[in-house]
Amino acid sequence: MDRCEQHVQTIPLHRLNTREENNRRQKLRQIFDKYDSDSDGYLNIVEMKRLINEKKCPDMPKDLAIHLLKASDTNNDGHLDFEEFYKLSTEHPFFLCEMYIKYCNAVVPKRNEAEEGDVLDGEYEQSMKLWPPPLMMIIFSILEVIFFVIDIVKTQEQNGTSTSGPMATLFIYNPHLRHEVWRFLTYMFVHIGFMHLIMNLLVQIFLGVALELVHCWWRVALVYLAGVIAGSMGTSLFTPRVFLAGASGGVYALITAHIATIIMNWKQMEYAIVQLFVFLVFCVTDLGVSIYNSINDPFDKVGYIAHASGAVAGFLVGIGVLRNLKVESWERKLWWCAVTIYFLLMIAGIMYHFLDPSHFY
């Protein structure tokens, strides 16, 4: 009896775990035992790679297993025992990718596994791809920041509101320089003022990157650039004397492309009605305020036509380019309609520039 009491007293307090921790340990023990393929009580490099590939982060590079093992192997024996694995799973930042996955699944359609291992026509191959990393929207954002900083340095305008900087002069959309056709696209890199830049960066990073994880970088880039070009085209046609700067056309294209994704994947998305309501309210409110200000304030210079044109382009191109979880017959017809309408509008806009040049002077 004395020996038993003495043994109980020597149990460390940190081993007296809560019920929640015990449940977590049991679940992690099951994972540990599953991937401990040789049942030696340790996870080696090969088993860690399999764990990352199958369980935690399917698209992370397999070399990550080596770095995780080195970071978590406290006794430097080249293996992870269960206690080291438990500490890794609860503390190591790489294993927080599950939170990242949950966020992205809330923004974009989730993956549905087909029965008997087959992938149905139109199914996403994966809900997201963490590797290669979604860098396109980040690259665009970095370029926009660089252009902004260069103009601030050159003009000594601390608020960044000057349009006389070298980047603005060369790349802004100038209605008097339509023959420099690159301006219909490159104006996206020029921003007037900090708030103008920050608001665009927030949307295109948080929403654009999330869309890249499922739809692939080039699809999202097509949507974004289509919105930018449509923004300058619409501005040139409907407000031919307005200068244009900023990536708002592309940003609105991302928003309405996401609306198109919600509609096309209505049954497969989580909280689809909430997401659709939020994005629609944002678009309608912002466009309404922009139009109201432009009518009542003669000094308001916001290119609301670029916003509206980018939004239309994003919706049409989003239907045509972004992935659809499960293709139905009516969605194929909608796809053809959307793509056809977008190209007809762009061709008509280009032709109008050549057929009626007096409209622009």
C-alpha positions, 0 to 999 in steps of 0.5 A, a space after each residue: 500500500 505504501 509503495 502504491 501511494 508513493 508511486 501515485 505521488 511521483 506522477 507529474 502534474 502535467 500528466 494529469 490531462 483534461 478529458 479534452 486533451 485525453 480525447 485529442 491524444 487518443 485521436 492522434 494516437 490512432 493517426 500515429 499508429 496508422 502511419 507507423 507502418 513498421 509498428 516500431 513506435 516511431 515515425 521516420 522520414 518515409 512515414 512522415 511524408 506519407 502522413 503529410 501527403 495523405 492526412 494533413 496537407 495533401 499538396 504540401 511538398 514532401 520535403 517538408 517532412 524532413 524539416 518537420 522531423 528535424 524541428 520536432 525531433 527533440 532527442 535527435 534520434 532521427 525519429 519521432 516518438 508519440 510524445 514528439 509527434 503530439 507536440 508537433 501536431 499541437 504546436 508546430 505552425 505547419 500543422 495549422 494548415 487545417 485552419 487554412 483549409 477550413 477558411 478556403 473551403 468556406 470561401 470556395 466549393 469543397 471537394 466531393 469524393 466520387 463513389 468507388 474512387 472515380 471522379 465524376 465529370 466536372 468534379 474538382 480534382 481537389 478542393 485546393 492546391 497548396 503547392 505550387 503556392 497561389 502567387 499570382 495575386 500576390 505578384 500583382 499586388 507586389 507590382 502595384 505596391 512597387 509602382 506606388 512607392 516609385 511614384 511617391 519617391 519621385 514626386 515627393 508626394 507623401 500621400 501618393 495622390 500625384 499623377 505626375 510620377 514616372 509610373 503614372 505618366 507611362 502606364 495610367 489610362 489616358 484618354 488622349 493617348 488611346 493609341 498606346 494600347 498597353 494603357 488599357 491594361 497597365 493602368 491596373 498597376 497605378 493607384 492614386 492615394 493610400 486608401 485606393 491601393 489598400 482597399 484593392 490589395 485587401 480584396 485581391 489578396 484575401 479573395 483572389 488567393 482563396 480562388 487560386 487555391 481551387 481554380 488554379 492561378 491562370 484561371 483567376 489571372 484570366 478573370 482578373 485581367 479580363 475585368 481590368 481590360 473591360 474596365 478601361 474599355 467601358 470607360 473609353 466608350 461611355 466616359 471617353 474623357 475620363 482618366 483611369 487608374 487602379 485595379 478596381 476593374 480586376 477586383 470587381 471581376 474577382 468578386 462577381 466571378 465568385 458570385 458566378 462560382 456560387 451560382 454554378 456550385 450552389 448545392 456544393 457550397 457551404 452557406 451559399 445563400 449567405 455568401 451570395 447575399 454578402 457579395 451582392 450587397 457589397 457590389 450593389 452598395 458600392 456601385 450605387 454610392 459611386 454613381 450617386 457621388 459622380 452625379 452629385 459631386 462634379 469633383 468626384 473622379 471615381 471611375 464607376 464605369 470601370 467598376 461596373 464593366 469589370 463586374 460584368 466581365 468577371 461574372 461572364 468570364 468567371 462562368 466560362 473559366 472557373 471550375 465547376 464542381 458538377 456540370 449539368 446540362 443547363 450550366 453548359 448552355 450558360 457557359 456558352 452564352 457567357 463566353 459568347 456575350 463577353 467576346 461579342 461585347 469586347 469585339 464590339 467595343 474594339 470595332 467602335 473605336 475604329 468605326 467612330 473615332 470622333 466619339 472619343 474627341 
